[in-house]
Amino acid sequence: MKATFLDLRKRSKAIVRALDQNQSVTLVYRGKTKGVIVPASGLPGKTISVSRHPAFGMWRERADLIDVRGFVERVRKRRHAL
């Protein structure tokens, strides 16, 4: 099945139905293939634990993230005073 990114929003039920029927969905943007969604049953059975994932601990050495609450507050702080 081919689907545009607009179809992802407007026809998501049909896309999920195609995946349930073991069909892959090709994502097309402006006439060019951008990606493929494959059914979960078609994925390899090998899984890895979260702690072994390459992204796990990638910010381990960032000193500004030691205080997570403070970091989030700084990010959410208004950028301009009213």
PDB file of N, CA, C and O in Angstrom:
ATOM      1  N   MET A   1       0.846  -1.170   0.000  1.00  0.00           N
ATOM      2  CA  MET A   1       0.000   0.000   0.000  1.00  0.00           C
ATOM      3  C   MET A   1       0.894   1.236   0.000  1.00  0.00           C
ATOM      4  O   MET A   1       1.918   1.268   0.682  1.00  0.00           O
ATOM      5  N   LYS A   2       0.508   2.241  -0.758  1.00  0.00           N
ATOM      6  CA  LYS A   2       1.190   3.528  -0.748  1.00  0.00           C
ATOM      7  C   LYS A   2       0.340   4.528   0.016  1.00  0.00           C
ATOM      8  O   LYS A   2      -0.886   4.527  -0.100  1.00  0.00           O
ATOM      9  N   ALA A   3       0.987   5.377   0.795  1.00  0.00           N
ATOM     10  CA  ALA A   3       0.269   6.381   1.565  1.00  0.00           C
ATOM     11  C   ALA A   3       1.113   7.646   1.643  1.00  0.00           C
ATOM     12  O   ALA A   3       2.341   7.589   1.711  1.00  0.00           O
ATOM     13  N   THR A   4       0.439   8.775   1.633  1.00  0.00           N
ATOM     14  CA  THR A   4       1.121  10.046   1.812  1.00  0.00           C
ATOM     15  C   THR A   4       1.108  10.388   3.305  1.00  0.00           C
ATOM     16  O   THR A   4       0.452   9.715   4.100  1.00  0.00           O
ATOM     17  N   PHE A   5       1.835  11.431   3.668  1.00  0.00           N
ATOM     18  CA  PHE A   5       1.839  11.839   5.064  1.00  0.00           C
ATOM     19  C   PHE A   5       0.480  12.397   5.481  1.00  0.00           C
ATOM     20  O   PHE A   5       0.111  12.324   6.653  1.00  0.00           O
ATOM     21  N   LEU A   6      -0.252  12.943   4.542  1.00  0.00           N
ATOM     22  CA  LEU A   6      -1.612  13.389   4.837  1.00  0.00           C
ATOM     23  C   LEU A   6      -2.497  12.181   5.140  1.00  0.00           C
ATOM     24  O   LEU A   6      -3.369  12.245   6.006  1.00  0.00           O
ATOM     25  N   ASP A   7      -2.268  11.076   4.418  1.00  0.00           N
ATOM     26  CA  ASP A   7      -3.017   9.854   4.689  1.00  0.00           C
ATOM     27  C   ASP A   7      -2.759   9.346   6.104  1.00  0.00           C
ATOM     28  O   ASP A   7      -3.647   8.769   6.731  1.00  0.00           O
ATOM     29  N   LEU A   8      -1.550   9.559   6.605  1.00  0.00           N
ATOM     30  CA  LEU A   8      -1.263   9.134   7.976  1.00  0.00           C
ATOM     31  C   LEU A   8      -2.209   9.807   8.957  1.00  0.00           C
ATOM     32  O   LEU A   8      -2.639   9.196   9.935  1.00  0.00           O
ATOM     33  N   ARG A   9      -2.530  11.064   8.691  1.00  0.00           N
ATOM     34  CA  ARG A   9      -3.450  11.795   9.564  1.00  0.00           C
ATOM     35  C   ARG A   9      -4.898  11.442   9.286  1.00  0.00           C
ATOM     36  O   ARG A   9      -5.668  11.169  10.207  1.00  0.00           O
ATOM     37  N   LYS A  10      -5.266  11.450   8.018  1.00  0.00           N
ATOM     38  CA  LYS A  10      -6.685  11.340   7.666  1.00  0.00           C
ATOM     39  C   LYS A  10      -7.177   9.899   7.520  1.00  0.00           C
ATOM     40  O   LYS A  10      -8.355   9.627   7.755  1.00  0.00           O
ATOM     41  N   ARG A  11      -6.292   8.970   7.136  1.00  0.00           N
ATOM     42  CA  ARG A  11      -6.711   7.591   6.872  1.00  0.00           C
ATOM     43  C   ARG A  11      -5.903   6.600   7.703  1.00  0.00           C
ATOM     44  O   ARG A  11      -5.570   5.513   7.232  1.00  0.00           O
ATOM     45  N   SER A  12      -5.594   6.973   8.925  1.00  0.00           N
ATOM     46  CA  SER A  12      -4.753   6.114   9.750  1.00  0.00           C
ATOM     47  C   SER A  12      -5.386   4.746   9.997  1.00  0.00           C
ATOM     48  O   SER A  12      -4.680   3.746  10.125  1.00  0.00           O
ATOM     49  N   LYS A  13      -6.708   4.705  10.063  1.00  0.00           N
ATOM     50  CA  LYS A  13      -7.394   3.434  10.292  1.00  0.00           C
ATOM     51  C   LYS A  13      -7.133   2.465   9.138  1.00  0.00           C
ATOM     52  O   LYS A  13      -6.918   1.274   9.363  1.00  0.00           O
ATOM     53  N   ALA A  14      -7.150   2.974   7.907  1.00  0.00           N
ATOM     54  CA  ALA A  14      -6.888   2.125   6.742  1.00  0.00           C
ATOM     55  C   ALA A  14      -5.436   1.637   6.734  1.00  0.00           C
ATOM     56  O   ALA A  14      -5.154   0.515   6.314  1.00  0.00           O
ATOM     57  N   ILE A  15      -4.529   2.482   7.197  1.00  0.00           N
ATOM     58  CA  ILE A  15      -3.126   2.089   7.247  1.00  0.00           C
ATOM     59  C   ILE A  15      -2.922   0.994   8.288  1.00  0.00           C
ATOM     60  O   ILE A  15      -2.210   0.022   8.037  1.00  0.00           O
ATOM     61  N   VAL A  16      -3.541   1.148   9.449  1.00  0.00           N
ATOM     62  CA  VAL A  16      -3.447   0.115  10.485  1.00  0.00           C
ATOM     63  C   VAL A  16      -4.077  -1.182   9.995  1.00  0.00           C
ATOM     64  O   VAL A  16      -3.567  -2.266  10.278  1.00  0.00           O
ATOM     65  N   ARG A  17      -5.172  -1.077   9.267  1.00  0.00           N
ATOM     66  CA  ARG A  17      -5.827  -2.267   8.718  1.00  0.00           C
ATOM     67  C   ARG A  17      -4.891  -2.988   7.748  1.00  0.00           C
ATOM     68  O   ARG A  17      -4.814  -4.217   7.757  1.00  0.00           O
ATOM     69  N   ALA A  18      -4.180  -2.230   6.914  1.00  0.00           N
ATOM     70  CA  ALA A  18      -3.224  -2.842   5.978  1.00  0.00           C
ATOM     71  C   ALA A  18      -2.102  -3.542   6.743  1.00  0.00           C
ATOM     72  O   ALA A  18      -1.670  -4.626   6.352  1.00  0.00           O
ATOM     73  N   LEU A  19      -1.630  -2.933   7.824  1.00  0.00           N
ATOM     74  CA  LEU A  19      -0.595  -3.564   8.634  1.00  0.00           C
ATOM     75  C   LEU A  19      -1.121  -4.830   9.304  1.00  0.00           C
ATOM     76  O   LEU A  19      -0.394  -5.814   9.438  1.00  0.00           O
ATOM     77  N   ASP A  20      -2.392  -4.803   9.726  1.00  0.00           N
ATOM     78  CA  ASP A  20      -3.007  -6.001  10.305  1.00  0.00           C
ATOM     79  C   ASP A  20      -3.079  -7.136   9.295  1.00  0.00           C
ATOM     80  O   ASP A  20      -3.029  -8.308   9.670  1.00  0.00           O
ATOM     81  N   GLN A  21      -3.195  -6.795   8.022  1.00  0.00           N
ATOM     82  CA  GLN A  21      -3.257  -7.798   6.962  1.00  0.00           C
ATOM     83  C   GLN A  21      -1.853  -8.162   6.464  1.00  0.00           C
ATOM     84  O   GLN A  21      -1.700  -8.759   5.398  1.00  0.00           O
ATOM     85  N   ASN A  22      -0.850  -7.803   7.232  1.00  0.00           N
ATOM     86  CA  ASN A  22       0.544  -8.134   6.952  1.00  0.00           C
ATOM     87  C   ASN A  22       1.081  -7.477   5.684  1.00  0.00           C
ATOM     88  O   ASN A  22       1.961  -8.033   5.028  1.00  0.00           O
ATOM     89  N   GLN A  23       0.566  -6.308   5.335  1.00  0.00           N
ATOM     90  CA  GLN A  23       1.061  -5.544   4.196  1.00  0.00           C
ATOM     91  C   GLN A  23       1.994  -4.457   4.700  1.00  0.00           C
ATOM     92  O   GLN A  23       1.790  -3.910   5.784  1.00  0.00           O
ATOM     93  N   SER A  24       3.010  -4.146   3.920  1.00  0.00           N
ATOM     94  CA  SER A  24       3.856  -3.010   4.275  1.00  0.00           C
ATOM     95  C   SER A  24       3.256  -1.757   3.654  1.00  0.00           C
ATOM     96  O   SER A  24       2.561  -1.833   2.640  1.00  0.00           O
ATOM     97  N   VAL A  25       3.523  -0.608   4.257  1.00  0.00           N
ATOM     98  CA  VAL A  25       2.989   0.671   3.795  1.00  0.00           C
ATOM     99  C   VAL A  25       4.167   1.561   3.397  1.00  0.00           C
ATOM    100  O   VAL A  25       5.046   1.850   4.208  1.00  0.00           O
ATOM    101  N   THR A  26       4.166   1.990   2.132  1.00  0.00           N
ATOM    102  CA  THR A  26       5.217   2.860   1.626  1.00  0.00           C
ATOM    103  C   THR A  26       4.778   4.301   1.790  1.00  0.00           C
ATOM    104  O   THR A  26       3.722   4.695   1.296  1.00  0.00           O
ATOM    105  N   LEU A  27       5.596   5.095   2.488  1.00  0.00           N
ATOM    106  CA  LEU A  27       5.280   6.508   2.698  1.00  0.00           C
ATOM    107  C   LEU A  27       5.863   7.332   1.562  1.00  0.00           C
ATOM    108  O   LEU A  27       7.052   7.248   1.254  1.00  0.00           O
ATOM    109  N   VAL A  28       4.995   8.135   0.943  1.00  0.00           N
ATOM    110  CA  VAL A  28       5.390   8.935  -0.210  1.00  0.00           C
ATOM    111  C   VAL A  28       5.178  10.404   0.123  1.00  0.00           C
ATOM    112  O   VAL A  28       4.132  10.789   0.647  1.00  0.00           O
ATOM    113  N   TYR A  29       6.180  11.222  -0.187  1.00  0.00           N
ATOM    114  CA  TYR A  29       6.088  12.665   0.019  1.00  0.00           C
ATOM    115  C   TYR A  29       6.489  13.347  -1.276  1.00  0.00           C
ATOM    116  O   TYR A  29       7.623  13.218  -1.737  1.00  0.00           O
ATOM    117  N   ARG A  30       5.543  14.075  -1.857  1.00  0.00           N
ATOM    118  CA  ARG A  30       5.757  14.757  -3.130  1.00  0.00           C
ATOM    119  C   ARG A  30       6.280  13.822  -4.214  1.00  0.00           C
ATOM    120  O   ARG A  30       7.177  14.171  -4.982  1.00  0.00           O
ATOM    121  N   GLY A  31       5.707  12.643  -4.256  1.00  0.00           N
ATOM    122  CA  GLY A  31       6.038  11.683  -5.298  1.00  0.00           C
ATOM    123  C   GLY A  31       7.283  10.854  -5.052  1.00  0.00           C
ATOM    124  O   GLY A  31       7.610   9.980  -5.856  1.00  0.00           O
ATOM    125  N   LYS A  32       7.986  11.109  -3.954  1.00  0.00           N
ATOM    126  CA  LYS A  32       9.212  10.366  -3.658  1.00  0.00           C
ATOM    127  C   LYS A  32       9.003   9.500  -2.425  1.00  0.00           C
ATOM    128  O   LYS A  32       8.403   9.931  -1.440  1.00  0.00           O
ATOM    129  N   THR A  33       9.501   8.288  -2.494  1.00  0.00           N
ATOM    130  CA  THR A  33       9.406   7.383  -1.361  1.00  0.00           C
ATOM    131  C   THR A  33      10.311   7.866  -0.247  1.00  0.00           C
ATOM    132  O   THR A  33      11.505   8.087  -0.453  1.00  0.00           O
ATOM    133  N   LYS A  34       9.733   8.030   0.942  1.00  0.00           N
ATOM    134  CA  LYS A  34      10.495   8.506   2.095  1.00  0.00           C
ATOM    135  C   LYS A  34      10.709   7.426   3.150  1.00  0.00           C
ATOM    136  O   LYS A  34      11.623   7.539   3.967  1.00  0.00           O
ATOM    137  N   GLY A  35       9.892   6.393   3.147  1.00  0.00           N
ATOM    138  CA  GLY A  35      10.056   5.350   4.146  1.00  0.00           C
ATOM    139  C   GLY A  35       9.047   4.242   3.951  1.00  0.00           C
ATOM    140  O   GLY A  35       8.141   4.332   3.121  1.00  0.00           O
ATOM    141  N   VAL A  36       9.225   3.194   4.737  1.00  0.00           N
ATOM    142  CA  VAL A  36       8.332   2.043   4.675  1.00  0.00           C
ATOM    143  C   VAL A  36       7.976   1.647   6.102  1.00  0.00           C
ATOM    144  O   VAL A  36       8.845   1.532   6.967  1.00  0.00           O
ATOM    145  N   ILE A  37       6.690   1.444   6.328  1.00  0.00           N
ATOM    146  CA  ILE A  37       6.217   0.922   7.612  1.00  0.00           C
ATOM    147  C   ILE A  37       5.929  -0.554   7.404  1.00  0.00           C
ATOM    148  O   ILE A  37       5.157  -0.931   6.522  1.00  0.00           O
ATOM    149  N   VAL A  38       6.559  -1.384   8.225  1.00  0.00           N
ATOM    150  CA  VAL A  38       6.356  -2.826   8.092  1.00  0.00           C
ATOM    151  C   VAL A  38       5.579  -3.338   9.295  1.00  0.00           C
ATOM    152  O   VAL A  38       5.685  -2.771  10.383  1.00  0.00           O
ATOM    153  N   PRO A  39       4.806  -4.392   9.120  1.00  0.00           N
ATOM    154  CA  PRO A  39       4.067  -4.962  10.240  1.00  0.00           C
ATOM    155  C   PRO A  39       5.029  -5.486  11.304  1.00  0.00           C
ATOM    156  O   PRO A  39       6.127  -5.941  10.982  1.00  0.00           O
ATOM    157  N   ALA A  40       4.623  -5.423  12.553  1.00  0.00           N
ATOM    158  CA  ALA A  40       5.469  -5.884  13.651  1.00  0.00           C
ATOM    159  C   ALA A  40       5.779  -7.365  13.529  1.00  0.00           C
ATOM    160  O   ALA A  40       6.831  -7.815  13.984  1.00  0.00           O
ATOM    161  N   SER A  41       4.886  -8.126  12.925  1.00  0.00           N
ATOM    162  CA  SER A  41       5.139  -9.556  12.762  1.00  0.00           C
ATOM    163  C   SER A  41       6.277  -9.807  11.786  1.00  0.00           C
ATOM    164  O   SER A  41       6.869 -10.886  11.795  1.00  0.00           O
ATOM    165  N   GLY A  42       6.595  -8.822  10.940  1.00  0.00           N
ATOM    166  CA  GLY A  42       7.683  -8.977   9.991  1.00  0.00           C
ATOM    167  C   GLY A  42       9.034  -8.587  10.544  1.00  0.00           C
ATOM    168  O   GLY A  42      10.050  -8.738   9.866  1.00  0.00           O
ATOM    169  N   LEU A  43       9.060  -8.084  11.778  1.00  0.00           N
ATOM    170  CA  LEU A  43      10.324  -7.694  12.387  1.00  0.00           C
ATOM    171  C   LEU A  43      11.056  -8.914  12.898  1.00  0.00           C
ATOM    172  O   LEU A  43      10.431  -9.914  13.249  1.00  0.00           O
ATOM    173  N   PRO A  44      12.360  -8.844  12.944  1.00  0.00           N
ATOM    174  CA  PRO A  44      13.110  -9.972  13.497  1.00  0.00           C
ATOM    175  C   PRO A  44      12.753 -10.187  14.960  1.00  0.00           C
ATOM    176  O   PRO A  44      12.456  -9.229  15.673  1.00  0.00           O
ATOM    177  N   GLY A  45      12.779 -11.420  15.407  1.00  0.00           N
ATOM    178  CA  GLY A  45      12.394 -11.748  16.774  1.00  0.00           C
ATOM    179  C   GLY A  45      13.405 -11.334  17.819  1.00  0.00           C
ATOM    180  O   GLY A  45      13.098 -11.342  19.011  1.00  0.00           O
ATOM    181  N   LYS A  46      14.601 -10.973  17.398  1.00  0.00           N
ATOM    182  CA  LYS A  46      15.645 -10.616  18.351  1.00  0.00           C
ATOM    183  C   LYS A  46      15.358  -9.250  18.965  1.00  0.00           C
ATOM    184  O   LYS A  46      15.166  -8.267  18.249  1.00  0.00           O
ATOM    185  N   THR A  47      15.330  -9.195  20.272  1.00  0.00           N
ATOM    186  CA  THR A  47      15.151  -7.925  20.966  1.00  0.00           C
ATOM    187  C   THR A  47      16.338  -7.724  21.896  1.00  0.00           C
ATOM    188  O   THR A  47      16.982  -8.682  22.325  1.00  0.00           O
ATOM    189  N   ILE A  48      16.614  -6.463  22.196  1.00  0.00           N
ATOM    190  CA  ILE A  48      17.693  -6.167  23.130  1.00  0.00           C
ATOM    191  C   ILE A  48      17.105  -5.426  24.313  1.00  0.00           C
ATOM    192  O   ILE A  48      16.068  -4.772  24.205  1.00  0.00           O
ATOM    193  N   SER A  49      17.782  -5.538  25.442  1.00  0.00           N
ATOM    194  CA  SER A  49      17.291  -4.831  26.616  1.00  0.00           C
ATOM    195  C   SER A  49      17.572  -3.341  26.460  1.00  0.00           C
ATOM    196  O   SER A  49      18.450  -2.946  25.693  1.00  0.00           O
ATOM    197  N   VAL A  50      16.839  -2.534  27.175  1.00  0.00           N
ATOM    198  CA  VAL A  50      16.982  -1.082  27.077  1.00  0.00           C
ATOM    199  C   VAL A  50      18.395  -0.659  27.464  1.00  0.00           C
ATOM    200  O   VAL A  50      18.968   0.233  26.838  1.00  0.00           O
ATOM    201  N   SER A  51      18.954  -1.283  28.474  1.00  0.00           N
ATOM    202  CA  SER A  51      20.285  -0.892  28.930  1.00  0.00           C
ATOM    203  C   SER A  51      21.368  -1.210  27.905  1.00  0.00           C
ATOM    204  O   SER A  51      22.464  -0.654  27.988  1.00  0.00           O
ATOM    205  N   ARG A  52      21.097  -2.079  26.949  1.00  0.00           N
ATOM    206  CA  ARG A  52      22.071  -2.407  25.917  1.00  0.00           C
ATOM    207  C   ARG A  52      21.853  -1.597  24.636  1.00  0.00           C
ATOM    208  O   ARG A  52      22.635  -1.705  23.692  1.00  0.00           O
ATOM    209  N   HIS A  53      20.795  -0.792  24.607  1.00  0.00           N
ATOM    210  CA  HIS A  53      20.518   0.024  23.419  1.00  0.00           C
ATOM    211  C   HIS A  53      21.605   1.091  23.272  1.00  0.00           C
ATOM    212  O   HIS A  53      22.051   1.650  24.273  1.00  0.00           O
ATOM    213  N   PRO A  54      22.040   1.383  22.036  1.00  0.00           N
ATOM    214  CA  PRO A  54      23.115   2.358  21.833  1.00  0.00           C
ATOM    215  C   PRO A  54      22.806   3.751  22.381  1.00  0.00           C
ATOM    216  O   PRO A  54      23.729   4.485  22.736  1.00  0.00           O
ATOM    217  N   ALA A  55      21.540   4.126  22.457  1.00  0.00           N
ATOM    218  CA  ALA A  55      21.189   5.459  22.941  1.00  0.00           C
ATOM    219  C   ALA A  55      21.167   5.543  24.471  1.00  0.00           C
ATOM    220  O   ALA A  55      21.136   6.642  25.025  1.00  0.00           O
ATOM    221  N   PHE A  56      21.183   4.414  25.150  1.00  0.00           N
ATOM    222  CA  PHE A  56      21.101   4.406  26.608  1.00  0.00           C
ATOM    223  C   PHE A  56      22.373   5.005  27.195  1.00  0.00           C
ATOM    224  O   PHE A  56      23.477   4.542  26.908  1.00  0.00           O
ATOM    225  N   GLY A  57      22.214   6.024  28.009  1.00  0.00           N
ATOM    226  CA  GLY A  57      23.343   6.646  28.680  1.00  0.00           C
ATOM    227  C   GLY A  57      24.160   7.595  27.820  1.00  0.00           C
ATOM    228  O   GLY A  57      25.286   7.939  28.181  1.00  0.00           O
ATOM    229  N   MET A  58      23.615   8.024  26.690  1.00  0.00           N
ATOM    230  CA  MET A  58      24.406   8.868  25.795  1.00  0.00           C
ATOM    231  C   MET A  58      24.660  10.259  26.376  1.00  0.00           C
ATOM    232  O   MET A  58      25.582  10.949  25.942  1.00  0.00           O
ATOM    233  N   TRP A  59      23.853  10.675  27.349  1.00  0.00           N
ATOM    234  CA  TRP A  59      24.063  11.983  27.983  1.00  0.00           C
ATOM    235  C   TRP A  59      24.619  11.816  29.389  1.00  0.00           C
ATOM    236  O   TRP A  59      24.517  12.730  30.207  1.00  0.00           O
ATOM    237  N   ARG A  60      25.186  10.700  29.668  1.00  0.00           N
ATOM    238  CA  ARG A  60      25.669  10.355  30.999  1.00  0.00           C
ATOM    239  C   ARG A  60      26.665  11.392  31.528  1.00  0.00           C
ATOM    240  O   ARG A  60      26.661  11.702  32.720  1.00  0.00           O
ATOM    241  N   GLU A  61      27.494  11.913  30.671  1.00  0.00           N
ATOM    242  CA  GLU A  61      28.566  12.795  31.112  1.00  0.00           C
ATOM    243  C   GLU A  61      28.230  14.280  31.030  1.00  0.00           C
ATOM    244  O   GLU A  61      29.109  15.119  31.228  1.00  0.00           O
ATOM    245  N   ARG A  62      26.979  14.618  30.741  1.00  0.00           N
ATOM    246  CA  ARG A  62      26.592  16.032  30.683  1.00  0.00           C
ATOM    247  C   ARG A  62      26.302  16.540  32.086  1.00  0.00           C
ATOM    248  O   ARG A  62      25.373  16.076  32.746  1.00  0.00           O
ATOM    249  N   ALA A  63      27.101  17.492  32.533  1.00  0.00           N
ATOM    250  CA  ALA A  63      26.968  18.019  33.893  1.00  0.00           C
ATOM    251  C   ALA A  63      25.670  18.798  34.086  1.00  0.00           C
ATOM    252  O   ALA A  63      25.136  18.840  35.195  1.00  0.00           O
ATOM    253  N   ASP A  64      25.154  19.421  33.014  1.00  0.00           N
ATOM    254  CA  ASP A  64      23.930  20.216  33.162  1.00  0.00           C
ATOM    255  C   ASP A  64      22.682  19.351  33.330  1.00  0.00           C
ATOM    256  O   ASP A  64      21.615  19.875  33.650  1.00  0.00           O
ATOM    257  N   LEU A  65      22.791  18.045  33.123  1.00  0.00           N
ATOM    258  CA  LEU A  65      21.630  17.160  33.267  1.00  0.00           C
ATOM    259  C   LEU A  65      21.627  16.380  34.575  1.00  0.00           C
ATOM    260  O   LEU A  65      20.776  15.515  34.783  1.00  0.00           O
ATOM    261  N   ILE A  66      22.555  16.678  35.439  1.00  0.00           N
ATOM    262  CA  ILE A  66      22.564  15.997  36.739  1.00  0.00           C
ATOM    263  C   ILE A  66      21.294  16.344  37.512  1.00  0.00           C
ATOM    264  O   ILE A  66      20.671  15.470  38.114  1.00  0.00           O
ATOM    265  N   ASP A  67      20.909  17.629  37.494  1.00  0.00           N
ATOM    266  CA  ASP A  67      19.658  18.069  38.118  1.00  0.00           C
ATOM    267  C   ASP A  67      18.608  18.177  37.014  1.00  0.00           C
ATOM    268  O   ASP A  67      18.476  19.225  36.383  1.00  0.00           O
ATOM    269  N   VAL A  68      17.866  17.103  36.782  1.00  0.00           N
ATOM    270  CA  VAL A  68      16.903  17.050  35.685  1.00  0.00           C
ATOM    271  C   VAL A  68      15.801  18.078  35.866  1.00  0.00           C
ATOM    272  O   VAL A  68      15.425  18.756  34.909  1.00  0.00           O
ATOM    273  N   ARG A  69      15.279  18.204  37.071  1.00  0.00           N
ATOM    274  CA  ARG A  69      14.203  19.169  37.332  1.00  0.00           C
ATOM    275  C   ARG A  69      14.651  20.595  37.009  1.00  0.00           C
ATOM    276  O   ARG A  69      13.915  21.353  36.377  1.00  0.00           O
ATOM    277  N   GLY A  70      15.849  20.952  37.440  1.00  0.00           N
ATOM    278  CA  GLY A  70      16.382  22.274  37.144  1.00  0.00           C
ATOM    279  C   GLY A  70      16.585  22.498  35.654  1.00  0.00           C
ATOM    280  O   GLY A  70      16.330  23.587  35.139  1.00  0.00           O
ATOM    281  N   PHE A  71      17.049  21.450  34.961  1.00  0.00           N
ATOM    282  CA  PHE A  71      17.245  21.557  33.519  1.00  0.00           C
ATOM    283  C   PHE A  71      15.924  21.829  32.808  1.00  0.00           C
ATOM    284  O   PHE A  71      15.848  22.699  31.940  1.00  0.00           O
ATOM    285  N   VAL A  72      14.884  21.085  33.178  1.00  0.00           N
ATOM    286  CA  VAL A  72      13.568  21.264  32.541  1.00  0.00           C
ATOM    287  C   VAL A  72      13.029  22.655  32.840  1.00  0.00           C
ATOM    288  O   VAL A  72      12.460  23.294  31.955  1.00  0.00           O
ATOM    289  N   GLU A  73      13.194  23.134  34.058  1.00  0.00           N
ATOM    290  CA  GLU A  73      12.727  24.484  34.392  1.00  0.00           C
ATOM    291  C   GLU A  73      13.450  25.541  33.570  1.00  0.00           C
ATOM    292  O   GLU A  73      12.826  26.501  33.118  1.00  0.00           O
ATOM    293  N   ARG A  74      14.750  25.381  33.372  1.00  0.00           N
ATOM    294  CA  ARG A  74      15.497  26.338  32.549  1.00  0.00           C
ATOM    295  C   ARG A  74      15.037  26.298  31.095  1.00  0.00           C
ATOM    296  O   ARG A  74      14.949  27.340  30.446  1.00  0.00           O
ATOM    297  N   VAL A  75      14.747  25.119  30.581  1.00  0.00           N
ATOM    298  CA  VAL A  75      14.292  24.994  29.202  1.00  0.00           C
ATOM    299  C   VAL A  75      12.915  25.620  29.028  1.00  0.00           C
ATOM    300  O   VAL A  75      12.644  26.243  28.002  1.00  0.00           O
ATOM    301  N   ARG A  76      12.055  25.462  30.008  1.00  0.00           N
ATOM    302  CA  ARG A  76      10.687  25.969  29.907  1.00  0.00           C
ATOM    303  C   ARG A  76      10.561  27.445  30.290  1.00  0.00           C
ATOM    304  O   ARG A  76       9.509  28.050  30.083  1.00  0.00           O
ATOM    305  N   LYS A  77      11.609  28.016  30.838  1.00  0.00           N
ATOM    306  CA  LYS A  77      11.560  29.417  31.286  1.00  0.00           C
ATOM    307  C   LYS A  77      11.292  30.343  30.092  1.00  0.00           C
ATOM    308  O   LYS A  77      11.752  30.102  28.976  1.00  0.00           O
ATOM    309  N   ARG A  78      10.542  31.398  30.365  1.00  0.00           N
ATOM    310  CA  ARG A  78      10.257  32.351  29.294  1.00  0.00           C
ATOM    311  C   ARG A  78      11.550  32.947  28.758  1.00  0.00           C
ATOM    312  O   ARG A  78      12.479  33.237  29.511  1.00  0.00           O
ATOM    313  N   ARG A  79      11.588  33.120  27.479  1.00  0.00           N
ATOM    314  CA  ARG A  79      12.795  33.639  26.859  1.00  0.00           C
ATOM    315  C   ARG A  79      12.855  35.159  26.892  1.00  0.00           C
ATOM    316  O   ARG A  79      13.939  35.741  26.847  1.00  0.00           O
ATOM    317  N   HIS A  80      11.698  35.799  26.970  1.00  0.00           N
ATOM    318  CA  HIS A  80      11.641  37.247  26.976  1.00  0.00           C
ATOM    319  C   HIS A  80      10.759  37.717  28.125  1.00  0.00           C
ATOM    320  O   HIS A  80       9.672  37.180  28.341  1.00  0.00           O
ATOM    321  N   ALA A  81      11.214  38.690  28.838  1.00  0.00           N
ATOM    322  CA  ALA A  81      10.402  39.257  29.921  1.00  0.00           C
ATOM    323  C   ALA A  81       9.301  40.125  29.316  1.00  0.00           C
ATOM    324  O   ALA A  81       9.522  40.818  28.323  1.00  0.00           O
ATOM    325  N   LEU A  82       8.137  40.082  29.912  1.00  0.00           N
ATOM    326  CA  LEU A  82       7.015  40.863  29.393  1.00  0.00           C
ATOM    327  C   LEU A  82       7.042  42.261  29.894  1.00  0.00           C
ATOM    328  O   LEU A  82       6.167  43.056  29.553  1.00  0.00           O
TER     329      LEU A  82
END
